[in-house]
Amino acid sequence: MSGFDDMDVDTIWMDGEFVDWDDAQIHVLTHGLHYGSGVFEGVRCYDTEQGPAIFRWDEHLDRFYDSAKPYDMDIEFSREELTDATHELIERQNLQSCYIRPIAFYGYNTLGVSPQDCPTRVAIACWPWGTYLGEDALENGVDVMVSSWRKHASSQIPTNAKTTGLYVNSMLAGEEARRNGYVEAIVLNKEGNVAEGPGENLFLVRDDAIYTPGLAESILDGITRQTVIELAEEAGYEVHEESAISRGELYTADELFFTGSAAEVTPIKTVDDVTIGAGERGPITEELQSRFFEVVERRTDDHDEWFTYI
Ligand SMILES: Cc1ncc(COP(=O)(O)O)c(C=O)c1O
């Protein structure tokens, strides 16, 4: 039994071949399992009138290859091969909208910390995935807490690489929040400034201007973050995308929201039980969120360059 059982998916692409879902197995002594030496992506494909449309695939591929660089990991498949594999997975399984998970990791050979003699394995899976933070999160917002766990600093580990091992920090922060009755966490960086959520970037609205922690704040350079910055600027907002945001500024913000491929644009209604703004989705969050969905669901011709149609 698994959470994928009723999802009507049956195929995974692994190292150049399509294999049955249940046969996509690895050895228990895989390097990546022991040391977190993998890199991955999370991409959404939206159901549109023109058919399934993958959102910002090129940027996700860029980040995928970039993430592998600090780990000296050679992803031996080309962009075309990964793109073709993904298209075929979506077609074969008749998926209209889905989440796409490419992953590359050091595989099975030796189990010293050095991965030098381990092969790089690459896989892609796709499956249907609804709202990340719960059904009413997009409309009504979520209650979050500031985690007692700090984010690893970019001087300790490359935080701009989307590395599997980093996500134990996300897991600790997110589970601490859920154990305490919150939906999600906000994680501060080593300096005590606001970094991001466990799987989301964070935006703050104050006096009609928009702020988001800068890339030097130990955050992932989120593709939804880039998208929202661009859409907000197009809408005429002043966006401060290299901000340092203190914890206290969270509580006094007019609006706060998360962005991410999984979380999309999710309003935050309370932080540590302090009501943010009016305690509901704020007007600028709502405007940017509806613009985001208008674009990703292709109810406009704008930004067609962000989409790869199946
Ligand atoms: C730690 C972290 N920050 C931010 C994000 C948002 O990034 P993106 O919009 O590229 O999904 C994610 C999700 O991938 C994440 O895991």
The ligand as an SDF file (V2000), in Angstrom:
LIG
                    3D

 16 16  0  0  0  0  0  0  0  0999 V2000
   13.2570   25.4850    0.5490 C   0  0  0  0  0  0  0  0  0  0  0  0
   12.4300   25.9580   -0.5970 C   0  0  0  0  0  0  0  0  0  0  0  0
   12.2980   27.2720   -0.8160 N   0  0  0  0  0  0  0  0  0  0  0  0
   11.5710   27.7480   -1.8360 C   0  0  0  0  0  0  0  0  0  0  0  0
   10.9060   26.8930   -2.7020 C   0  0  0  0  0  0  0  0  0  0  0  0
   10.1210   27.4580   -3.8510 C   0  0  0  0  0  0  0  0  0  0  0  0
   10.8060   27.2460   -5.0460 O   0  0  0  0  0  0  0  0  0  0  0  0
   10.0380   27.0730   -6.4270 P   0  0  0  0  0  0  0  0  0  0  0  0
    9.1420   28.2450   -6.5710 O   0  0  0  0  0  0  0  0  0  0  0  0
   11.1100   27.0190   -7.4430 O   0  0  0  0  0  0  0  0  0  0  0  0
    9.2700   25.7980   -6.3170 O   0  0  0  0  0  0  0  0  0  0  0  0
   11.0130   25.5210   -2.5180 C   0  0  0  0  0  0  0  0  0  0  0  0
   10.3480   24.5840   -3.4200 C   0  0  0  0  0  0  0  0  0  0  0  0
   10.9440   24.0980   -4.3380 O   0  0  0  0  0  0  0  0  0  0  0  0
   11.7940   25.0410   -1.4500 C   0  0  0  0  0  0  0  0  0  0  0  0
   11.9070   23.7270   -1.2440 O   0  0  0  0  0  0  0  0  0  0  0  0
  1  2  1  0
  2  3  1  0
  2 15  2  0
  3  4  2  0
  4  5  1  0
  5  6  1  0
  5 12  2  0
  6  7  1  0
  7  8  1  0
  8  9  2  0
  8 10  1  0
  8 11  1  0
 12 13  1  0
 12 15  1  0
 13 14  2  0
 15 16  1  0
M  END
$$$$
